[in-house]
Amino acid sequence: MVKDTKLYDTLGVSPDATENELKKAYRKLALKYHPDKNPNAGDKFKDISHAYEILSDSEKRATYDRFGEEGLSGDAMGGGMGPDDLFSQFFGDAFGFGRSRHNGPQKGKDMVHTIKVSLEELYNGTTKKLSLQKNVVCSSCDGRGGKEGTVKKCTSCDGTGIKLVVRRIGPMIQQMQQTCPECNGEGSIFKEKDRCKVCKGKKIVKEKKILEVHVEKGMVDQQKITFSGEADQQPGIRAGDVHIILEEREHPRFKRKGNDLYYDAKIDLLTALTGGEFSIKHLDDRYLKVTIIPGEIIKNGQSKCIVEEGMPTHHRPFDKGNLIINFEVEFPETSWYTPEKASLLEQALPPRKEDKIPKDAIVDDVTLSEIDNTRREGYYSSRDDMEEEQGSGVQCATQ
């Protein structure tokens, strides 16, 4: 049983509708409510397209059936393919709808910005604010640069703001582009008294724009978030997009690989041998109380996992990866040792393995010492000096 039937109701189908039934329902409703045919049904057309985009994707549909729209986020809710793109993909140009939408003005350059995010923010989701300085069309003169009716197209550059200059250099002819000197690259000419006082005739002004960047649960390093039409504006040009690239900061305790988290846990020898408990502070400030069952001996370098305590999956935050724990067993300091304690350990632990040496072998008794790295470095340094001195005295024979 599905949790929510809203999207099914939008298409007029039952929750157990087949793929073909979904297609038929979308086809019928999209043709009926397309804005080119029904100008007052823009919102209805968007709802139909949104419902079909979710339900036609088996993965998104399964998430919706289980959790409702709350289980969907980001691109699944408001991004992805636009209504017109979905319509064009479904019908092509068979009905002539939406053709004018793709033949609009030229698009300007896109802008790219990077935002650093912590692993906690990628786990829990957050909202970041990005302040931009962008060019916008002057609202005082509507991007004309001067009073209406006084602006004339520059005849020297034909309104392009650029002139092609031909230069002869010896036997060669070179063509170069340069800013039109008549209109200073603006493409239009008007008297100084008619120039816009706000933009000074430049047609654009600087404006501060605050973008709210919604970092969703489970997003990944280098993921792109796009704000359509938020780049610099220019008269007669469609504004480009602003692309936000997420850059994940290195975390002091966790490492992420896909949706799995890796954690290095240090435990004492007693806990490793006899069991016990230790805790891990998770990325959402919860504490995971981990129990090592007595008899479950943990070896140094061994790895264990806690199921579904890793990173949430983007668009499916209820599905999580695993938390992989890499164990490092800490041994007691030398000062801990006493003969009495050693005797107790010998009684408790398995017997030592016998070291078998051949009877006829030559045996030297040796002891272990601490490594003195400073003496080793001095030794190798002196050897290098000796080799250089010896090498300098040897000359190759020449023929």
N, C-alpha and C positions, 0 to 999 in steps of 0.2 A: 504494500500500500504506500502510495506516494505521500509526502508530507504536505505539498502545496500543488494546487492544480491551476494556478493563475496563468502560466504560460500555455498550458493546454487549452484553457478557456479562451485565450486570446486567438488561437488558431481554430477554435471550434472543434477540437478533437478530444477523444478520451485519452486517459493516461496510458492505455495499452495500445495506442495507435502505432501502426507499422511505419516504416520509412517511406513507403509509397503514399500512405495516407497523409503523412506530414507534408510531403512534396505537393500533393494535390491541393491541400488546404492552403498552403503558402501561395501557390500559383494563383488560385482563385482570388484570395484576399489582396495580394500584392497588385494585381491588375486592377482591382476595383478601387483601391485606396492610394494608388501612386499619385504624388502631388501634381504631376503633369496632367493627370486626368481629373483629379479631385483636389484642387488647391487647398481646400479647408481641412484636409485629412492628413496633414503632415505628421502630427503626433501619433495618429493611429497607424500610419505606415511604418513609423519607427518602432512602435510596439510589436507589430507583426514581424518585422525583420529581426528584432531582438529575440523574440520567442523562437523563431525558426532557427536562428543561428545557434542557440543553446540546445534545442531539442534535436537538431540534426547531427550534433556531435555526440557520439555514444558516451564518451567520457564525461562531458559536461552534463549530459542528460542524467547519467547515473548519480552524479553528485547532487543535481537538483532534486531528483526523486527522493534521495535520502535525507538531504538537509534543507531543501528549499533554497530560496535566493540568498539566504544568509551564508550558505556554504560556497557561494560563488563570489568572486571579487575581481577587481582590476579589469583586465582586458575582457574577461568573460562577462562582466557586468556592463561595462560601458565602452570598451575599446574594440579591438579586433577589426573586422570588416565593417565598413559603413553601409547604411541601408541601400544607397545607390549602387555601391560596388557589388553587394550581394545580389541585387536585382539584375545588374548587367551580367554577372557571372551565370545567373540562372537562365536569363532570357536572351542574352546577347543584345544585338540591335534590332531584334525582330519587330519590336513595337515602336522604336524610335524615341522611347522615353529616356530622358536624362542625357541626351547627346550634348546639349548646350552646356551641361555642367562640366564636361571634359574639354571644352573648347574655350575656356575662359582666358583671362590674362596670364602672362608669363609669371612663373613663380620665382620669388626671390631666393637668396641664399639661406640655407639653414644655419642655425647656431648650435654649438655643442658646448656643454658645461659639465664639469665633474663634481659630484658631491660625495664626500667621504662618509661612510656609515659604519657603525659598530656591528658586531655580530649580534649583540642584544637587540639592536634596532631591526635587523633582518629577521630575527626570531619573533619579536613581539609586534612588529609593524610600528611605523611612526609617521609623522608629517614634518617635513623640512621646509623652510622658507628660503627661497632664492631671490635675491635682489638683482634686477637687471637694469642697465641703462640702454634703452633702445630708441631707435628713430621711429616717430609716428608722423603721419600726415597732418600738417597744420590744420587745426579745426577752424582757425580764424579766417583763412582764405580758401579752405577746402582743397589745399594742395596746389593752388594755382600760382602762388608766389606774389600775387598782387590783387588789386580790385577786379571784380568781375567785369568783363568787357574791355578791360584795358590791356590785358595780356595778349601779346602777339607772338606767333611762332617765329623763331629766328630763321630768316631765309638763308643765312650764311651756312648753317649746318643742317638745315631742314628739320630743326627741332630735336636733333639727336644729342646736341651738346658736344659732339666730337667732329673734328675735321680731318680729312685725309690729306696729308702733305707729301708731295713727291719731291725727292731730292736726288740730284745727279752727283755721284761720287766717282770721278774718273769715267771709265767706260760703263759703270754700273748705275742702275736707277733703283733707289730705295724708297719704299712707301712706309710712312709712319703715321700713327694716329696721335693727335694732340687735342687738348681742350680748346673748344671754339673761343677765340678771343673776343668775338662780338657779344656773346651772351654769358661768358665765363663758365661755360659748360652746363648752363641751366636749360638750354633749349628754347627759352622764351625771352622776349624783350619787352620791357615796359618802362615808363618814365619813373624817375626816383620818387616823385610824390605819390605815385600809385603803388609803390612797393609795400608789401605786407609788413606792418610794424612788429608783428610777433615773430615771424620766421625770417625776417630780413630778406625775403625773396627766395629763400632756399627751399621752400615748399614743405620742409619737414622740421620738426623740433625734437629735442631730446626729452624723454619721459622716463621716470622711474617706475618699474613694474615689479611687483612682488608675486612670485609664483609659489603656490603651495604644492610641494612635491609629496605625493602620498606613497611612501615606501611600504609595500604590502608584505605580509608574512610570507616568508619562504623565498623572497627575491634573492638573486645571486649576484656575485661580483661581476661587474661589467655589464649588468643588465641595463637596457635602455628604456627610459620613460619619455614619451613624446608629447609635447604641447603644440598642437597644430595651429599655424597662423600666428604664433607669438614672437616671431623673429622681427627684424627691422622692416618697417613699412616704407613704401615709396609710391608716389602717384602712378597709377596705371599698372602697377605690379602687385601680384598676389603675394602677401607676406609669407616667408618661409616658416619652417617649424623650428622649435627649440627642442633639442635632444639632451636629456639629462642622463649621464652615465654614472652608475653607482660604483663606488670604489670601496671595497671592504677593507677595514683596518685589521691588522693582525691582532689576535686576541691573546691575552697572557695565559689563559688556562685551557681554552678549547681550540681545536683545529677542525675545519669543516672540509669534508670531501663529499660532494654531491649533497644528499640530504642526511648523511651520517655525521655525527660529531665524535671527535676523538679526545680523550682525556687521560692524562698521565696521573696515576694515583700512587702515592707512596704509602706503604703499610709496614708496620713493624713485623719482625720475625715471628713473634708470638701469635699475632693475628693470622699471619700466613699459614702457620702450622696448626693452630687450634681453633680458628674461626674467630669471629667478632664483628664489629660494626665500624663503619666510617661514613662520612657524609660528603656530598658534593653540592655546592651552591650552583643552581642552574641559571640559565640566561634570563628567566623570568622571576628571579629572586626566590624561587622555591628551593628547599633543601631536599635532596634525595638521600634517604637513609638506606645505605647499602649493607646488607647482611651477608657475611661469609659463613656458610653453614659449617659447623664443626665436622671435621673429616674431609672437607673439601679443600685440600691443601693447594695453596696458590704458589706457583713457582715464579721466580724472578724473570721478568720479560714476558710472562703469560698475558693473554688478552681474553677478556670476557665482554659480553654485551648486555645492555638493558634495552629491551625491545620497545620501540615507539617512544623513545625519549630523545630522539635526534631533532633535526630541523623540520619545521612544517613544510609541506609541499605547496609551492605557489599555486594559487587558485583552489587548492584542496587543503586548507590549513588543519583539518582534522586527521589527515594522513601524514604521519611523521616517519622519519628515518630512525635509525638506531643510535644509541650512545655506546661507543666502543671504549672500554677501559683498559689501558695498558698498565700493568702492575710493575712497580719497582719495590722489591723487598729490602727494607733497611735492616742491616745487621747492627748489633750492639757495639758500643765502643770497647776498646781493649780493657779499660778500667773495670768493666763489668765482671771480668773473669775472676773466679776464685776456685781453688781445688774442690771445695764442697759442691759448688754449682756444677762444675764439670762432671763430678761423680754422679750427680742427680741426672744430668743430661745423658750420660752413658747408660744409665739404667732405663731412661725413658725412650731414647731414640734407637732405631735399628742398629745392629752392630756394625763396626767399621769393616770396610772391604779389605781383605788381606792383600798386601802388595807382594806379588810373587817375583823374586829376583832369581835368575839362574844360579845354581850352586857354584859354578866355576867362574862367575862374573867378578870383575874387579870392582870393588865398592868403595867410594869415598863418602864420608859423612860431612854434610854441609848444612848451613843454616841460612835462613832468609833475612835480608836486610831491606831497609827502606831505600827507594831510588832517590839519589841526589841529582836532580836535573841540572843544577848549576855546574857540578863537576863534569857531567857528560858533555855539556855545551862547551866548556873550556877544553875538554879533551879533543873534541872534533875540530875546534878552532885551531888548536896547536898543530894538529895533523895537517890541516889545510895549509897552514903557514909553512910547514916543513916540505910539503909536496911542491909548493910554489917555488921555494928556494932551490930545491933539487932540480925542478924543471927548468929554471932559468939558466942553469949551468950546462945544460945539454943542448948542443947545436946540431941541426941536421946537416949532413954532408952534402955538398953541391957538386954536380958533375962539371 
